[in-house]
């Protein structure tokens, strides 16, 4: 097999070297970005785990609080009416009825 050589001009040599160095720089920057991304993802995962544990703790505290608080019985007919549908007089009379029931309990 015969080898053939091609002469490269100095401008072509500089152009090739610049492209090679630019590619190497891009690879290094990509590697740095990937490392930073992995670091941020690990931090995000740790924060999500912490948030989940805090939420579970808050829910368990709310469940305990719900068990400790007294239950109030509300008539179904009053509960079905929405305050937006009632006039001001009707709303105030409903509030007065609720107050009377609470005072009698």
C-alpha positions, 0 to 999 in steps of 0.5 A: 500500500502506497502512502500519499501525503498532502501538503497543508497550508499554514492557514489550513493548519491554524484553522484545523487547530482552532477548530480542534481547540474549540471542540475540546473547550466545548467538551470541557464546558459540557462536562462542567455543566453536567457535573453542576446539573447532577449536583443540583439534581442531588440537592433537589432530591434531598429537598424533596425528601425533606419536604415530604417528611415535613408534610407527613409530620404536619399531616400527622399533627393535623390528624392528632389535632382533629382527634382532640378537637370537639365535633359540632353537629350541624343541621343538614338543612342549614349546611346545604344552603350556600351563603352566596344564595341567601340574603343578608337577613337570612345569613344573619338569622342562620348565624344567630341560630348557630350561636344559640345552639352553641350556647345551649351545648 
